[in-house]
Every structure is written in structure tokens, then in C-alpha cells.
């Protein structure tokens, strides 16, 4: 977040508490956050699942159940639970691949993620085309990429 955004939020919170409406605003904020989190269900398309399965480096970090759910999505035979599981498996595969290549790449990716979605996407797209993390990043698709950024942001 930018410094001005934080200042505005602090002033708004102070004014709300001073006026006695802090509890109502807090409840409204929590409700809105819960609603947007539930509405933002990430899905993995069949094409993205096939591309992810083709990347052996990314699949190596998944367990058998995760691979099975991604394979079911790729084949078009997935249930709703498998579809949700496949999307989270794709995020998990990307994250594990980033951690496995570790060091500077992981640290720089986290720094970029803290600066926002645009900076994170630019950093990941700026990796060399032959890098295994970049290949998995492109294969994952937009929704999974955004979910990865959200996950990294939630960690730090």
C-alpha cells in the first residue's frame, strides 16, 4: 500500500471511532472482504491444466492427489471439487517451483509481490523465456497467476 492510502485509512478509522461508528464500519468491511473472497473462486481451464502437466518441473512438486485433480481437469472429467483442487494445485506447483529455485528469484518475487500485482506480473514476465519458473508461470494462466500473487501477499 502507498503511504497516502495508509494515512487516509488511519484518519478514517480515527474519525469513525471518535464518532462511535467504528463497530459498524468494521463489520461492513469484514462482510465485503468475505464476499469478495468467496466470489473470487479461481478455476483452471483444460488447456492450462494440460500445459501445466506438460511441465515436469512444476508437476514434480505435487503429490498424487494434486496431479490426479489437474489431470481430471485436463481430460474434462473433473467434478467441482476437483476443479477447485486443480486450481489450488496449480498455485501450489508454481509456489513450490519458485521456492525450489529459491535464493534471489524467490526473494525478488516476494519484493515485487509486495509492491503490487503489476510489479509482480512484470517481474515474472521478465524472467528469461527458458527459465522453468517462467515456463510454468505462462502455462498456469491468468487466474492462477493472480491467485499466486494473492497467496504470496497473504504470507507476508
N, C-alpha and C positions, 0 to 999 in steps of 0.2 A: 504494500500500500504506500501511497505517497504521503509525505509529511502533512500536506494540507488536508488530505482526506482524514487522516487520524485526528488532526486538530479539530476539524468540523465535527467528527463523531464525538470527541470528548466534550466539546461545548454543547452539543445537542443532548448528550447524556446528563451533563450537569444541569442544564436548563430543565430537562424532564424530571429529574429528581427534586429539584428546587420547587417545581410546580406541583409535585405529587403525582405525576403520571408515569413514573418510572416502571411500575409493575405492568401496566397495560401495554406500554411500548415494548417491554421485554417479551411479554407473551406474544405479541403480534410479530415480533422479529423471529422468535423461535418457530411459530407456526409457518411463516413464509419460508424459512430455511428448510423445514421438514417437507413442505410441499414441493419446493424446487428439487430437493434431493430425490424424492420419490418419482417426480416427473422426468428426471434426467436418467432414465434407465438406458444403459449402454447395451447395444447389440452388435454382434459380429456378423457380417454378411458372409455368404457362402464363398464368394471369391476371396475375401480377406482371410477366411479360415483356410482355404486351400493354399494361399500364398504363405501363411504362417506355418502350415505343416511342411511346406517345401523347404523352409529354413531350418536345417538340422541344428544349428547353433541355438536358436530360440527354443525349439522343442526339447532340447536336452535338459533344460531346467524345470520341466514339468513332470508331474507324476502320471501314472497310467490313467487315472480317472479324468484328469485335465485333458490329456491327449484324446481320450475317448469322446469327451464332450465337444472338443474342437472338430474332431473327425465327423461326428454326427451332424454338426452344422454344415461342414463342407459337403457331406453327402445329401443334405436336405432332409434328414430323418430325425432331426432334433426335437425334443419336447421343449416346453417353455423353460423348464428348469435347466436343461442342457444348454439352451441358448444363452441364458444369463450366466451360467457357469463357464461357457466358452469365452464370453467377453471378459470375465474376470481372469480367466486363464491366460488370455492374450496379454492383458495388462501385467499379470504375474510373470509371464515369459519375458516381456520387454524389460521389466524391472530387474529380474534376475540376471538377464544378459548384461544390462548396464553395470550391475554390481560385480559380475564376474570379470568384466573388462576393467572395472574399478579404477582406482587411482584418480588421475587427473580428469578423465572423462566423466566419472561419476560426480566428482566434486564440482566440475564446471557445469554439469547438467543441473545439479541442485541449485547452484547460484543463479543460473538462468531461470529456473522454475520459480524461484523466489521473486524474480523481477517481473514475472507475469507470463501469461500464455504466449504472447507474441515473441518475447525473447527466448522462451524455451523452444518453441517451434523453430525459430530461426537457428538456434544453436544445433538442434537435432538435424535440421535440413542442411546445415553447413558441414556436417561430418563428411569425410570422403565417401564417394559412392560405393566403394568396395568394403567399407567397414561393416562388420557383422551387425552392429547395433543400428546403423543407418539402414541396412537392408531389412531388418526386422521392423524398424520404425515405418518404413514406406509400406511394407506388407500389411501392417496392422490396420491401416485405415484411420480416418479422421476421428471417429468416436472413441476408439481405443486410445489414440494419441492424446486426446483431451482428458480421458479418464486417467491415463498415466500421469499427466501433469497435475490433475486434481489429487491423485494419491500421493505424489511426492510433496505437494504443498501441504497436505494434511499431516505428513510426518514431521515437518519442520516448522 
